[in-house]
Amino acid sequence: MSFLDGLIKDPKYQDTDPRKPEEVSDPDLIISPDTRRENRIPPGQTRTKKWPVLDAHGAPPVDLATWQFEVDGLVERPLTFSLDEFMQLPPVKVYSDFHCVTRWSRLDNVWTGVSTSEIAKLAGVKPESKFVLALAYDYGWTTNVPIEYFLKEDSLFAFLHDGAPIPPEHGGPVRLIIPQLYAWKSAKWVKGVRFLAADQPGFWEEGGYHMRGVPWGPGDGERFRWS
Amino acid sequence: MNEKYAELITGFPLFNGFTVNGTKRILDAGEVKDCAPGDVLLKEGDSADFALLVLTGTLEVFVERNGQDLILTEAQPGTILGELALICGIPRSASVRAKEPSTVLEWSDETLRTLLLRDRSLAHRIFRQALRTLVEKEQSLIDELAKGQGAVNR
């Protein structure tokens, strides 16, 4: 690719069909179960080959030198990580699809990061913890996730997308990825998680968006609380 | 003061499913204004740089023709006013005044655009309400024309 092509072409544009999970030749890869569906596009969604940018406030300033990730709430051991410490945790790789509530889906993504269950194990999550509130660097933005989805095998705190650092507009340096829920639950610019006994609506959920957000029906998926 | 209205407007169809924190954020993005009967809030022909959401009271939408006020409709709580002129970049098509002591939320041009761009669900509801109002107006115009046509044909 020439220098000019790099400027004109979107490097994240997908000009081939999505791979099937069995075509992704990496034995260490965790395969998101929804990628094994015959039809990988949930109801009411359309495949995009681009990687659109959508968020509530735009990318916040995040200083990598002072970046911190905090784990608190119903845990035995509240934790704080610097970016260096976070990156030294054992990495996982996940092959998954990405479904935005605004009706586009980007298939065939490989995320590298720290498994959510690794964080839960290190912190010692108490049994009464049933929900997780993810907190982000963008002006107090939060989102709530049922703990069983937070702890799915394919959920992770990602710092690489398709092998490259996640750019700021897509939530880097670290973003949550929960492939089995609509992507607004995959908090960009994540700065910590809080384990809770009772569900507590996050930013979009306070605006009527669904408390759980499963994209696969019945009907049109769990988009809003009023639908 | 916004806490007082945050609870109230969770009952508006526009904010169906919102929590009090959610509607408080909507209120905090704009400016709540009290108005006395007769206060003119929007003026026909003016350029549009804000929209209104009626929080309490009743507003009259009117135009002035041949020195007389022609009342077009009354706007109740939950109604958005002046958003079409803002979105379309055209002058106000009618004037609005308070019929009784009322409260409105004023959204600047930038605030409304941000709401529409960021919150797809709210944008959908705002556009649906605006377009329904337009279609109803068109329907009533057609009815009037049909009546007039009937009179001519007789």
Interface residues (C-beta under 8 A of the other chain):
Chain A: D55 A56 H57 V101 T102 P201 W204 E205 E206 G207 G208 Y209 R223 F224 R225 W226
Chain B: F15 N16 G17 F18 T19 N21 G22 R25 R118 D119 R120 S121 L122
